[in-house]
Amino acid sequence: MQWNLRMKAAERGIWKSAEMRRRLAEAGLEISAGKMSGLWTGTPTTIRLDDLDVICAVLECEPTDLLIREPEKVAALRPAEPEQQAANGPSVVPRLGRNRTAPPV
């Protein structure tokens, strides 16, 4: 995912993180200067849904405007083709324990 906060803020005439922080505070979200800096300059690892809701309200946007999918990165993470997996055998091996039977074939 690509984080698009600065672009959306610029579209609303917000050019500095301090201005964004002030507007978030006016909307009821008190955020530390350090956390605001992280949101402003980079891609957050996590974000609370309540915080995202306030950010979207302030910027008059949807979460999909702030979080941009990157399908090419997802495609690069895909495992090998199913044909290759079938040739290598099953990737999940059941653990047989007390009172467990083997799965059906």
N, C-alpha and C positions, 0 to 999 in steps of 0.2 A: 504494500500500500504506500501511496505517496501522500504526504500531509500537505495540504494546500491552504493553510491558515493565512499566511502573509498575502497571497494573491487575493483571497476573498476579502480580507481586511482592506487592502488597497482599493478594491472595487467600491468600498463604502467610504473611502477617504480617510482611512486609518493607516497612517504611515509609520507610527512608532509603537513599540510594545507598551510604553507607559500609557498611551492614549487607550489602547485596547484594554489594558488592566483597569483603567479608570471606568471605562464603559461596562466592563464585566462587574465591577464593584457596584455600579449604579443598578445593575440588573440583579444583584443579590449574590454574586459569586466573588467572595474575597479570595484572591489568589496571591501567593507569595511572589516576590520579584524573581526568585530563582526558578520557580515553576513556570512563571510567565516567560522567562528567558528561554527555557527549554522548549516550550510550546511554540515560541516565536521563531527560534533559530534552527530547530531541528524537527525530527519526526518523533513524537512521543512513543515510548514503548507501550504505555498503557494510558488510558484516559477514562475517567468515570463517566458513565452515561449521563448522569445529572449535569456534570460540567459541560459535556458535549451539547446537551440540550440548551444550556444558557448561552454558550458560544454561538450556536445556530440562531438563537433568538436575537442576539445582539447584531449578528451579521446578516440577519434576514435571509438565511440560506438553509439548505438541507444537509444532513450528514454526508450524503453522497457528493456534495460540492467540496467538502473538506477532505474526504477520504477517496482518493482516486485509485482504482484498481490497476494493477500491473500484471496482466495475464501472461506476458512473456516470462516473468520471473517464476510464476507458478508452473508454467510448462517446463522450465528448466529443472524443477524439483521432482518431476514425475519419475516414478520407478520405471524399470525396463518394461518393454512390451509384454502383453499377456502370453504370447507364444513362448517367449524366453523364460518366463516364470514357470509355465507348464513343463518345459523341458528340464528345469532345475528342480522340480518336485514342489510339494506344498511348502508355503512359507510359514504356515501355522501348524505347530505340532501339538496335539492335545496332551495335557498332563493327566495321566490316569492315576486316580487316587482311590481312597476308600469309597466304596459304593458308587463308583463311576464306571460307566461302560464306554466302550469305544463308540465314536460317532458313526451314524449310518454311512454306508458307502454309496 
